Amino acid sequence: MKLFLGSWMNEELDKTAVEGGTSKSVRPALIASSKTVSEYSMYLERLLVGLADESISTALVCPAGSELGFVVPPGVEVIHHPAFELPLLWRQSRRKLVENLVNFKPSVLHCLCESEAPLARWLAWELDLRYVLSVNSLQKRFGRLFISSSRCAKIIVPAKSIAANISEVYPQFCGRIEQINMGTFAEETVGCFREGGQLVSMVTAHPLNDERDFENLFNAVKHLAIDRYEFMFVITGEGSAERRVRKMLVSLGLSPIVTMVPRMELWRSVLAAGDIFIQPVASFSFNPLLLEAMSVGAAVASCKGGVDDLIIEDKTAVVFKADDELSIRRSLQRLFDSQEWARELAKSAQDYLRKNYKVSKMMSSMLRIYREAQEKYVASTVDND
């Protein structure tokens, strides 16, 4: 299979080189995990729509059970992997994946998350292609991303903090790291506190994997209620600690004012309904919901630490200490008591996104990287001949 595809690819690229110069057209195959599809759905949708708008043929490789919903526009070829769920059939699944990609004839691979890095590396060798790898989380010093030194053209990161981390953990790949901010559409109007006197709504979106992540926040919220602040609080997320989180809410007497809802597709609508968006603890992955909350004009309250590039104190958010209940309470009170200032803060965050997180800029950078990866492959092929 590898020899067949390699000869096909070389023939096509040699034909392009003979006709004069390297090809500018790209046919990317994107590789996504179920986590990418669910947690980065808005980013994935904008990337796929942007490629479709450029009339670029695209394939999306993802698990069969992925909730694609409105993420995939018409014309994108969806390839499910693994094709067979039984572990004993993993070789057959990989063979089927290669066959599907051979039929699609990609010119470059893009692995959208670090968890699929081994698969992208293997496919790059099987298909005789180069690939780009997106890394959205901080990496541990003793971890391993399985990056091919010869096939990986670029490592794409959405934040400076992740770029610095990758440079430290994988110094041999420093020259291949490039930051491309995830694009969003900042609303023209500020969403928070639009009408005075209405019940304030707060939203937090965080995995329910450890009830301790919410302990200080819940205590701060309880004291706001005791101080007669009127609000509703929505928690959205899923995880193994959901029952313990609910039990904590009951013990603190917060059940009447706190609503827990599962993850859903229409994130932007949920975030737009909130006046205040809270990130309760540091996130070690880029948080796309924080980006979207800012874009719809919510006032953001967050702690620093982890991947905190979007958190600029008193410019894009109010900042608190995650382990300090009093600090959290004071930050929220500041937004409640100074609603005009909160709206100015939200507008400042939107302006920051318009300048630094444009979808058009994300797409132009991504297309440039795809073309560079493909052209370097063409050049090396011609040189070897």
C-alpha positions as CSV (number, residue, x, y, z in Angstrom):
1,M,0.0,0.0,0.0
2,K,2.7,2.4,0.9
3,L,4.7,1.8,-2.3
4,F,1.6,2.2,-4.4
5,L,0.6,5.5,-2.8
6,G,4.2,6.8,-2.8
7,S,4.5,6.2,-6.6
8,W,1.1,7.9,-7.1
9,M,2.0,10.9,-5.1
10,N,5.5,11.2,-6.7
11,E,3.9,11.0,-10.2
12,E,1.4,13.8,-9.4
13,L,4.0,16.1,-7.8
14,D,6.6,15.5,-10.5
15,K,3.9,16.4,-13.1
16,T,3.3,19.7,-11.3
17,A,7.0,20.4,-11.0
18,V,7.5,19.8,-14.8
19,E,4.7,22.1,-15.7
20,G,6.5,24.9,-13.8
21,G,6.8,25.5,-10.1
22,T,5.1,23.9,-7.1
23,S,1.4,23.5,-6.8
24,K,-0.6,26.1,-4.8
25,S,-3.7,23.9,-4.4
26,V,-4.1,21.9,-1.2
27,R,-6.2,18.9,-0.2
28,P,-5.9,18.6,3.6
29,A,-7.0,15.7,5.6
30,L,-7.8,16.7,9.2
31,I,-7.5,14.2,12.0
32,A,-9.6,14.8,15.1
33,S,-10.4,12.9,18.3
34,S,-13.8,12.8,19.9
35,K,-12.6,15.4,22.4
36,T,-11.6,17.8,19.7
37,V,-15.0,17.5,18.0
38,S,-16.8,18.1,21.3
39,E,-14.6,20.7,23.1
40,Y,-13.3,22.5,20.1
41,S,-16.3,22.2,17.9
42,M,-16.6,26.0,17.1
43,Y,-12.9,26.1,16.1
44,L,-13.3,23.0,13.9
45,E,-16.5,24.4,12.3
46,R,-14.8,27.7,11.4
47,L,-11.8,25.9,10.0
48,L,-13.9,23.6,7.9
49,V,-16.2,26.4,6.7
50,G,-13.1,28.6,5.9
51,L,-11.7,25.8,3.8
52,A,-15.0,25.3,2.0
53,D,-15.2,29.0,1.3
54,E,-11.9,28.7,-0.5
55,S,-13.2,25.8,-2.5
56,I,-10.7,23.5,-0.9
57,S,-11.5,19.8,-0.9
58,T,-11.2,18.6,2.7
59,A,-11.5,15.3,4.6
60,L,-12.2,14.9,8.3
61,V,-11.0,11.7,10.1
62,C,-12.8,11.3,13.4
63,P,-14.4,8.5,15.6
64,A,-17.7,7.1,14.4
65,G,-19.5,8.2,17.6
66,S,-18.5,11.9,17.3
67,E,-21.4,14.4,17.6
68,L,-20.7,16.3,14.4
69,G,-24.0,18.2,14.5
70,F,-23.6,21.5,12.5
71,V,-19.8,21.3,12.6
72,V,-19.2,19.8,9.2
73,P,-20.4,21.8,6.1
74,P,-21.5,20.1,2.9
75,G,-18.7,18.9,0.7
76,V,-16.4,17.7,3.5
77,E,-15.6,14.0,3.3
78,V,-16.0,12.4,6.7
79,I,-13.9,9.3,7.3
80,H,-14.7,7.4,10.4
81,H,-11.8,5.7,12.2
82,P,-11.7,3.1,13.6
83,A,-14.0,1.5,11.1
84,F,-14.3,-1.5,13.4
85,E,-14.8,-1.1,17.1
86,L,-13.3,-4.5,18.2
87,P,-9.7,-4.1,19.4
88,L,-8.7,-7.3,17.6
89,L,-9.5,-5.6,14.3
90,W,-7.3,-2.6,14.7
91,R,-5.1,-3.6,11.7
92,Q,-8.2,-3.9,9.5
93,S,-9.3,-0.5,10.7
94,R,-6.0,1.1,9.8
95,R,-6.0,-0.6,6.4
96,K,-9.5,0.8,5.8
97,L,-8.4,4.3,6.8
98,V,-5.4,4.2,4.5
99,E,-7.6,3.0,1.6
100,N,-10.1,5.8,2.2
101,L,-7.4,8.4,2.3
102,V,-5.8,7.0,-0.9
103,N,-9.1,7.5,-2.6
104,F,-9.3,11.1,-1.3
105,K,-5.7,11.9,-2.3
106,P,-4.7,14.4,0.4
107,S,-1.7,16.7,-0.2
108,V,-1.1,17.3,3.5
109,L,-2.3,16.0,6.9
110,H,-3.3,18.1,9.9
111,C,-3.6,16.5,13.3
112,L,-5.9,18.6,15.3
113,C,-4.9,17.3,18.8
114,E,-1.9,15.8,20.5
115,S,-3.8,12.6,21.4
116,E,-3.8,11.6,17.7
117,A,-0.2,12.4,17.1
118,P,0.9,8.8,16.9
119,L,-1.8,8.1,14.2
120,A,-0.8,11.2,12.2
121,R,2.9,10.2,12.3
122,W,2.1,6.7,11.1
123,L,-0.2,8.0,8.3
124,A,2.4,10.5,7.1
125,W,4.8,7.6,6.5
126,E,2.2,5.3,5.0
127,L,0.9,8.1,2.6
128,D,4.3,9.6,2.0
129,L,3.2,13.0,3.1
130,R,4.1,15.8,5.5
131,Y,1.9,16.8,8.4
132,V,1.2,19.6,10.8
133,L,0.4,19.0,14.4
134,S,-1.8,21.2,16.6
135,V,-1.0,21.1,20.4
136,N,-3.6,22.8,22.5
137,S,-2.4,21.8,26.0
138,L,0.7,22.2,28.2
139,Q,2.9,19.1,28.0
140,K,4.6,17.3,30.8
141,R,8.4,17.2,30.8
142,F,8.4,13.4,30.8
143,G,5.6,12.9,28.3
144,R,6.0,12.1,24.7
145,L,4.2,13.4,21.6
146,F,5.6,11.0,19.0
147,I,6.6,13.8,16.6
148,S,8.3,12.8,13.4
149,S,11.5,14.8,12.9
150,S,11.3,14.4,9.1
151,R,7.6,14.4,8.4
152,C,6.2,17.0,10.9
153,A,6.4,20.4,9.1
154,K,4.9,22.6,11.8
155,I,3.7,22.4,15.4
156,I,0.7,24.8,15.7
157,V,-0.2,26.3,19.1
158,P,-3.0,28.6,20.1
159,A,-1.1,30.5,22.9
160,K,2.3,31.8,23.8
161,S,2.3,29.8,27.1
162,I,1.9,26.6,25.1
163,A,4.6,27.6,22.7
164,A,7.0,28.3,25.6
165,N,6.1,24.9,27.1
166,I,6.7,23.0,23.9
167,S,10.0,24.8,23.4
168,E,11.1,23.7,26.8
169,V,9.9,20.1,26.6
170,Y,10.9,19.5,23.0
171,P,13.8,21.9,22.3
172,Q,14.7,20.1,19.1
173,F,11.4,21.3,17.5
174,C,11.7,25.0,18.5
175,G,12.1,26.1,14.9
176,R,8.8,24.4,13.9
177,I,6.5,26.0,16.5
178,E,4.1,28.6,15.2
179,Q,1.3,30.3,17.1
180,I,-2.0,30.6,15.3
181,N,-4.7,32.1,17.4
182,M,-8.1,30.4,17.2
183,G,-10.4,32.7,15.3
184,T,-13.8,33.9,16.6
185,F,-16.4,36.5,15.7
186,A,-16.7,39.3,18.3
187,E,-20.2,40.6,18.5
188,E,-20.8,44.3,17.8
189,T,-22.8,44.7,21.0
190,V,-21.8,44.0,24.6
191,G,-23.9,41.1,26.0
192,C,-23.6,41.6,29.8
193,F,-25.9,43.8,31.9
194,R,-27.8,45.1,28.9
195,E,-30.8,46.1,31.0
196,G,-30.5,47.4,34.5
197,G,-32.6,45.8,37.2
198,Q,-32.8,42.3,35.6
199,L,-31.7,39.2,37.4
200,V,-27.9,38.7,36.9
201,S,-26.9,35.4,35.4
202,M,-23.5,33.8,35.9
203,V,-22.2,30.9,33.8
204,T,-19.2,28.5,34.4
205,A,-18.1,25.8,32.0
206,H,-15.7,23.3,33.6
207,P,-15.3,19.5,33.7
208,L,-17.0,17.9,36.7
209,N,-14.0,15.7,37.4
210,D,-13.0,17.0,40.9
211,E,-15.5,18.7,43.3
212,R,-12.6,20.6,44.9
213,D,-12.4,22.7,41.8
214,F,-15.7,24.3,42.8
215,E,-15.3,24.5,46.6
216,N,-14.0,28.1,46.9
217,L,-16.3,29.3,44.1
218,F,-19.4,27.8,45.7
219,N,-18.5,29.3,49.1
220,A,-18.0,32.7,47.5
221,V,-21.4,32.4,45.7
222,K,-23.1,31.4,48.9
223,H,-21.8,34.6,50.6
224,L,-23.1,36.7,47.7
225,A,-26.5,35.2,48.3
226,I,-26.3,35.9,52.0
227,D,-25.4,39.5,51.2
228,R,-28.7,39.7,49.2
229,Y,-27.2,39.8,45.7
230,E,-29.8,38.4,43.3
231,F,-28.6,36.1,40.6
232,M,-28.9,32.7,38.9
233,F,-25.9,30.5,38.3
234,V,-25.6,28.0,35.5
235,I,-22.9,25.2,35.6
236,T,-22.4,23.3,32.4
237,G,-20.1,20.3,32.2
238,E,-19.9,16.5,32.7
239,G,-17.6,14.3,34.7
240,S,-17.1,11.6,37.3
241,A,-17.6,14.0,40.2
242,E,-21.1,15.3,39.2
243,R,-22.9,13.6,42.1
244,R,-20.4,15.0,44.6
245,V,-20.8,18.5,43.1
246,R,-24.5,18.3,43.4
247,K,-24.2,17.1,47.0
248,M,-22.0,20.1,47.7
249,L,-24.6,22.4,46.3
250,V,-27.3,20.9,48.5
251,S,-25.1,21.1,51.6
252,L,-24.4,24.8,51.0
253,G,-28.1,25.6,50.3
254,L,-27.4,26.7,46.7
255,S,-29.7,24.3,44.9
256,P,-32.5,26.9,44.4
257,I,-30.3,29.3,42.5
258,V,-27.8,26.9,40.7
259,T,-28.7,25.0,37.6
260,M,-26.5,22.2,36.2
261,V,-26.8,21.4,32.5
262,P,-24.9,18.9,30.4
263,R,-22.6,20.0,27.5
264,M,-24.5,21.0,24.4
265,E,-23.9,22.0,20.8
266,L,-25.2,25.6,21.0
267,W,-22.5,26.8,23.3
268,R,-22.5,30.3,22.0
269,S,-26.2,30.8,22.7
270,V,-25.7,29.6,26.3
271,L,-22.7,31.9,26.8
272,A,-24.5,34.9,25.3
273,A,-27.3,34.5,27.9
274,G,-24.9,35.0,30.7
275,D,-23.8,38.4,32.2
276,I,-20.7,36.9,33.9
277,F,-18.5,34.0,32.8
278,I,-16.4,32.4,35.5
279,Q,-13.3,30.2,35.0
280,P,-12.9,28.8,38.5
281,V,-9.5,27.2,38.3
282,A,-6.5,27.4,36.0
283,S,-6.8,25.5,32.7
284,F,-3.9,23.6,31.3
285,S,-5.5,23.5,27.9
286,F,-6.6,26.5,25.8
287,N,-10.2,27.2,26.8
288,P,-12.3,27.8,23.7
289,L,-15.4,28.6,25.8
290,L,-13.5,31.5,27.5
291,L,-12.7,32.8,24.0
292,E,-16.4,32.6,23.0
293,A,-17.6,34.1,26.3
294,M,-15.5,37.1,25.6
295,S,-16.6,37.3,22.0
296,V,-20.3,37.5,22.9
297,G,-19.6,40.3,25.5
298,A,-19.8,38.5,28.8
299,A,-17.8,40.0,31.7
300,V,-15.2,37.5,32.6
301,A,-13.9,36.6,36.1
302,S,-11.0,34.2,36.1
303,C,-7.8,33.1,37.9
304,K,-4.3,33.2,36.4
305,G,-2.2,30.2,35.7
306,G,-1.9,27.5,33.1
307,V,-2.9,28.6,29.6
308,D,-4.0,32.1,30.7
309,D,-3.0,34.2,27.6
310,L,-6.6,35.6,27.3
311,I,-6.7,36.7,30.9
312,I,-5.3,40.3,31.1
313,E,-6.2,41.9,34.4
314,D,-8.7,44.7,34.1
315,K,-8.4,44.6,30.3
316,T,-10.2,41.4,29.4
317,A,-11.1,40.1,32.8
318,V,-11.2,40.6,36.6
319,V,-8.7,38.3,38.2
320,F,-8.9,36.4,41.4
321,K,-6.9,33.7,43.3
322,A,-8.5,30.3,42.7
323,D,-7.6,29.1,46.3
324,D,-8.9,32.3,48.0
325,E,-12.7,32.4,48.6
326,L,-12.5,36.1,49.6
327,S,-10.7,37.0,46.4
328,I,-13.3,35.3,44.3
329,R,-16.1,37.0,46.2
330,R,-14.6,40.5,45.8
331,S,-14.0,40.0,42.1
332,L,-17.7,39.0,41.5
333,Q,-18.9,41.8,43.8
334,R,-16.9,44.3,41.7
335,L,-18.8,43.2,38.6
336,F,-22.2,43.3,40.4
337,D,-21.6,46.7,41.9
338,S,-20.0,48.4,38.9
339,Q,-22.1,47.1,36.0
340,E,-21.1,50.0,33.6
341,W,-17.4,49.3,34.3
342,A,-18.1,45.6,33.7
343,R,-19.6,46.5,30.3
344,E,-16.5,48.5,29.5
345,L,-14.4,45.5,30.5
346,A,-16.4,43.2,28.2
347,K,-16.1,45.7,25.4
348,S,-12.3,45.9,25.9
349,A,-12.1,42.1,25.7
350,Q,-14.1,42.2,22.4
351,D,-11.7,44.8,21.0
352,Y,-8.8,42.6,22.0
353,L,-10.3,39.7,20.2
354,R,-11.0,41.7,17.0
355,K,-7.4,42.6,16.9
356,N,-5.8,39.3,17.7
357,Y,-8.3,36.5,17.1
358,K,-9.8,37.1,13.7
359,V,-11.1,34.0,11.8
360,S,-9.8,35.5,8.5
361,K,-6.3,35.7,10.0
362,M,-6.5,32.2,11.3
363,M,-7.5,30.9,7.9
364,S,-4.8,32.7,6.0
365,S,-2.1,31.5,8.4
366,M,-3.4,27.9,8.2
367,L,-3.5,27.9,4.4
368,R,0.0,29.3,4.3
369,I,1.3,26.5,6.5
370,Y,-0.5,23.8,4.4
371,R,1.0,25.2,1.3
372,E,4.5,25.5,2.8
373,A,4.3,21.9,4.0
374,Q,3.2,20.7,0.6
375,E,5.8,22.8,-1.3
376,K,8.6,21.6,0.9
377,Y,7.5,18.0,0.1
378,V,7.5,18.8,-3.7
379,A,10.9,20.4,-3.5
380,S,12.4,17.5,-1.6
381,T,10.9,15.0,-4.0
382,V,12.3,16.9,-7.0
383,D,15.7,17.2,-5.3
384,N,15.8,13.5,-4.6
385,D,15.2,12.7,-8.2
